Structures are given as structure tokens and as C-alpha cells.
Amino acid sequence: MQAIQFDKYGGGTGALKHVEVPVPTPKNGEVLLKLEATSLNPVDWKIQKGVMRPFIPGKFPYIPSTDVAGEIVDVGPGVQKFKAGDKVVAILSHVNGGGLAEFAVAKESLTASRPPEVSAAEAAGLPVAGLTAHQCLTQSAGIKLDGSSQQKNILITAASGGVGHYAVQLAKLGNTHVTATCGARNIEFVKSLGADEVLDYKTPDGAALKSPSGRKYDAVIHCATGISWSTFEPNLSANGKVIDITPSPSSLLTFALKKLCFSKKQLVPLLLVPKSENLEYLVELVKEGKLKTVIDSKYPLSKAEDAWAKSIDGHATGKIIVEP
Ligand SMILES: NC(=O)c1ccc[n+]([C@@H]2O[C@H](COP(=O)([O-])OP(=O)(O)OC[C@H]3O[C@@H](n4cnc5c(N)ncnc54)[C@H](OP(=O)(O)O)[C@@H]3O)[C@@H](O)[C@H]2O)c1
């Protein structure tokens, strides 16, 4: 099969190689997918840069990307939920990768069915970005997406990106007032996702994260980078939390200090723990028209470098999709 791989850390787009490799064989509890779409996430090129060395990748050469949708063509021993012919979406492990290829093996336990109403590209957008938005809101911010929790003021930074655009839509399923930040060109887009007020991050008020209606935030779903605690702090309600999905050494230090001081305002570093029931829930929301995957751009596997460069550039609106 055709695949894209790199065989060392670093090198960016230029180090991606087009290779012909054997189709993988599904082992115990695994399914083999003929891929129809893969979405990229910043973590894919961060792995190439070596931010998770020496643990990820597990070994070189490495086929990057983890968010895949396709059709099951074979199942390994012990697989019960799926059979050949089923359309699915899955999240692969970051240790092994495998998404930028014509076929990939996924764990049955991290695979969800995909109904005909949900296209492969829409489904492939969901795993890392959608699940992270879902985990931030439901687990860390305590928002019930059936609207049954008490009203909360939420700030979502980088609301035009992969995680942010799902976070705005999911937050609005709960009982929330959403303030969002994005660039000027995406203000109307982010409003169309449901945000109640939108700040251009390049203006002074936007950089200060000031709610135009004077609200203090109960939770910040922080999808941007490079914003200091001193910028967040005055905008938080008494028990406000910043949920930081790209923790830096300084934010980890803030996290530790706030814990040690029993501070009511907290910084919470978050790492995605993927669960198939949450993926199934997100797929169902897309089917019902309550959540959409906004596609920034699509590339064939033969042009995967262009998709990679687009992700590294950091200016996608929604998700970047690669189609084998
Ligand atoms: N902890 C985890 O498990 C986890 C999971 C998923 C993602 N992440 C991390 O979360 C971050 C976001 O991921 P993503 O997939 O959403 O990224 P993305 O899709 O690449 O985000 C791009 C978007 O961010 C906007 N943006 C950039 N800087 C901004 C700022 N300062 N204020 C407002 N908007 C800004 C850009 O707008 P412009 O084009 O207008 O600049 C662009 O639309 C990444 O660092 C990623 O590695 C972590």
C-alpha cells in the first residue's frame, strides 16, 4: 500500500517520504480499515519535531496521524462489534500512528460506527479535536451537554481551529454563554458556530481576553498558546479554571503553585484520554445535525506534504483532511 512516513526526528515537510509498504495485519482485538479520510492535528508534526521523545514514536520508520475513517475490510481474532463492510471512524495510538496510508489497523475498543449520514471526512475530523473539546467541557469544566447544568460563562481561545470550532458548538449544547477569540477574518464564522461574543485576538481587548459584556469566565477552554496566567487571572470568576490543552513549562509551574496555595482560580493541564463511547456520541451529534466538522482543506495522499505544511502553518479554519 501507499503510505507517508518519516524515519527520524525533525526535517518537517521535506522529511516526509512516499513509500510502498505491506498492508498491516489486524491482531487480537483489532480491525483493518481501508481508509477514506484522515485528519491532521498539530500533535502529528509535533511528534516529528520530537516533543514526545523518547516515547513517541514507538519506533522509526513512523507513519504519522491517528484520526481515520474508512471501511472495515478484515477483523482480527476476538473482534465482536464489527465485521467487514462496516463504515467506521477510529483513533489510532500516537505511539504507532498509521493514518497517512491506504490501510490502517485500529483497536476495536477505539473504533465507532459511522452512519451513512456522516461522511468519512466529517468523521475523520472528530477523534483528537472533537474528543479533546468534549473532555475539556464535560470533564474539566463540568458542563452537561443536555443543558441541565447551571449557566456558565466560557471563554474559548482559538475558536476557529480544529479543537476550538468543536468546543464552541459543544459548549452551546450546554447552558453556557460563550466568548470566543479568533482572527478578524473568522469572526463571522465563529459567530455562526454559536459563539455569543467574539474577540479578534489581535486587538488590545482581544489580547486582554476582555468579555465585551463584562463577564468573568467560569472556565477557559484554552486552545491557543502563549497567553500568560496574568492575562487570564483578572478575567476569571472566583472559582474560574483555565483548561490548558498545550501546557508549557510555565503553565505547569502555575498549575503546581495554584494547587500548593489552595487557590480557587486554577490552571488545569489537560491530555486527551480517548474513549469510544464519546466518539460514538460525537458521531451521533453530527448525524443529528447538532455538530458539524468544518473542513479547512482536503488533500490527496499524493499531496500529504501540502496538508502537513498547512497544519504547521497554524492558520487552519476547522480541520485539514487527507484522502487516500
Ligand atoms: N492536550 C491534548 O490532548 C490536545 C489535543 C488536541 C490539541 N491539542 C493542542 O491544542 C492546540 C490547538 O489545536 P488545534 O487542532 O485546534 O489547532 P489548529 O487547528 O492548528 O488551530 C489553528 C487556529 O488557531 C487560531 N489561532 C492561533 N493563535 C491564536 C490566538 N492567539 N488567538 C486566537 N486564535 C488563534 C488560528 O487563527 P488565525 O489563522 O486567525 O491565526 C487558526 O484558525 C495545539 O497546540 C494542539 O497541539 C492538545
The ligand as a Gaussian input file, in Angstrom:
#p B3LYP/6-31G(d) Opt

LIG

0 1
 N       -3.861000      18.165000      25.222000
 C       -4.358000      17.483000      24.205000
 O       -4.681000      16.297000      24.361000
 C       -4.552000      18.185000      22.895000
 C       -5.483000      17.684000      21.964000
 C       -5.689000      18.388000      20.783000
 C       -4.959000      19.542000      20.509000
 N       -4.027000      19.955000      21.414000
 C       -3.246000      21.208000      21.158000
 O       -4.177000      22.279000      21.098000
 C       -3.725000      23.293000      20.238000
 C       -4.830000      23.645000      19.239000
 O       -5.043000      22.544000      18.382000
 P       -5.966000      22.725000      17.072000
 O       -6.036000      21.410000      16.401000
 O       -7.223000      23.423000      17.414000
 O       -5.014000      23.722000      16.230000
 P       -5.240000      24.407000      14.838000
 O       -6.462000      23.862000      14.172000
 O       -3.965000      24.340000      14.076000
 O       -5.506000      25.957000      15.220000
 C       -5.425000      26.913000      14.221000
 C       -6.323000      28.101000      14.538000
 O       -5.878000      28.774000      15.736000
 C       -6.069000      30.172000      15.541000
 N       -5.178000      30.879000      16.459000
 C       -3.830000      30.741000      16.552000
 N       -3.344000      31.523000      17.561000
 C       -4.406000      32.160000      18.098000
 C       -4.570000      33.098000      19.161000
 N       -3.520000      33.515000      19.878000
 N       -5.803000      33.512000      19.466000
 C       -6.879000      33.093000      18.758000
 N       -6.798000      32.216000      17.729000
 C       -5.579000      31.761000      17.397000
 C       -5.734000      30.396000      14.091000
 O       -6.333000      31.597000      13.665000
 P       -5.560000      32.615000      12.647000
 O       -5.346000      31.836000      11.393000
 O       -6.507000      33.755000      12.508000
 O       -4.249000      32.971000      13.330000
 C       -6.309000      29.135000      13.422000
 O       -7.634000      29.316000      12.960000
 C       -2.428000      22.748000      19.610000
 O       -1.314000      23.244000      20.339000
 C       -2.540000      21.241000      19.823000
 O       -1.296000      20.585000      19.835000
 C       -3.808000      19.312000      22.584000

